[in-house]
Amino acid sequence: VQLQASGGGLVQAGGSLRLSCAAPRTITSVFNSQIMGWYRQAPGKQREFVASITYDNRINYADSVIGRFTISRSNANKKVYLQMNSLKPEDTATYYCNQGGQIWGQGTQVTVSS
């Protein structure tokens, strides 16, 4: 598996989750040069951008998650993280990790109950 996403689950509104995505098969120097991102797809909706982080830590967020979600990366461990706080029911979706704008992970389910 190229990308391994984990950390999803069921949480009440207002709770927190931390997603992780590992790229164990990627050469470290390659990972260190790539943009990494998180996307999500809710049932019946298109996949949407959540957050991204470049190799030099330039970060972008979707407006809907600003102030609540934090993306970070560990180049040494070839991982990217998404800390999600103050979760809302509308955050319920399958969350996907993206590597270099091209490679997708298998997705991890996040369900937020009201």
C-alpha positions in Angstrom: 0.0 0.0 0.0 1.4 3.4 -1.0 -0.5 5.4 1.5 -1.9 4.2 4.9 -4.5 6.4 6.5 -5.7 5.8 10.1 -7.3 7.5 13.0 -10.9 7.8 12.0 -13.8 6.9 14.2 -17.0 7.9 15.9 -17.0 11.0 18.0 -19.6 13.3 19.5 -19.9 16.9 18.3 -17.3 19.1 19.9 -14.8 16.2 20.1 -11.4 15.7 18.5 -9.7 13.1 16.3 -6.2 12.9 14.9 -5.8 11.4 11.5 -2.4 10.0 10.3 -1.2 9.1 6.9 2.0 7.1 6.3 3.9 6.7 3.0 6.2 3.8 3.9 7.1 2.9 0.4 8.2 6.4 -0.6 11.8 7.3 -0.6 12.4 9.8 2.1 14.0 12.4 -0.2 11.0 12.1 -2.5 8.5 12.5 0.3 10.3 15.5 1.5 9.8 17.3 -1.8 6.1 16.5 -2.1 2.9 18.4 -1.2 0.6 16.3 1.0 -3.1 16.9 1.4 -6.3 15.7 3.1 -9.6 15.5 1.3 -13.0 14.2 2.3 -16.1 12.8 0.7 -19.5 12.7 2.4 -22.2 10.3 1.1 -23.8 11.7 -2.1 -21.3 14.5 -2.4 -18.1 15.1 -4.4 -14.7 14.8 -2.8 -13.5 18.1 -1.4 -10.3 19.7 -0.3 -9.6 19.9 3.4 -6.0 20.9 3.9 -2.6 20.7 2.3 1.0 21.2 3.4 4.1 21.6 1.2 7.6 20.3 1.8 8.5 23.6 3.4 5.3 23.8 5.5 3.2 26.2 3.5 -0.3 25.4 4.5 -3.8 25.9 3.1 -7.1 25.1 4.6 -10.7 24.9 3.3 -12.7 27.8 4.8 -14.9 25.3 6.6 -12.1 24.0 8.8 -10.0 27.1 9.5 -9.5 27.4 13.2 -10.5 23.9 13.9 -8.2 21.6 11.9 -4.4 21.6 11.9 -2.3 19.8 9.3 1.3 18.9 10.0 4.0 16.6 8.7 7.0 14.6 9.8 9.4 14.3 6.9 11.6 12.0 8.9 8.8 9.5 9.5 7.2 10.1 6.1 3.8 11.0 7.7 1.2 13.7 7.5 -1.3 14.4 10.2 -4.7 16.1 10.5 -5.7 17.2 14.0 -9.4 17.8 14.0 -10.9 19.7 16.9 -14.4 21.1 17.6 -15.8 18.5 15.2 -19.3 19.1 13.8 -21.8 16.6 12.3 -21.1 18.1 8.9 -17.5 17.0 9.2 -18.8 13.4 8.8 -17.1 11.9 5.7 -14.5 9.5 4.5 -11.1 11.3 4.7 -8.5 10.6 2.1 -4.8 11.4 2.2 -3.2 12.6 -1.1 0.5 12.5 -2.0 2.0 14.7 -4.5 -1.4 15.6 -6.0 -1.5 12.2 -7.6 -1.6 9.2 -5.1 -4.6 8.5 -2.9 -4.8 6.6 0.3 -7.6 4.1 1.1 -9.6 6.5 3.2 -10.6 6.5 6.9 -14.1 7.1 8.1 -14.9 10.0 10.4 -18.4 10.1 11.9 -19.5 12.9 14.2 -22.7 12.5 16.1 -24.9 15.4 17.2 
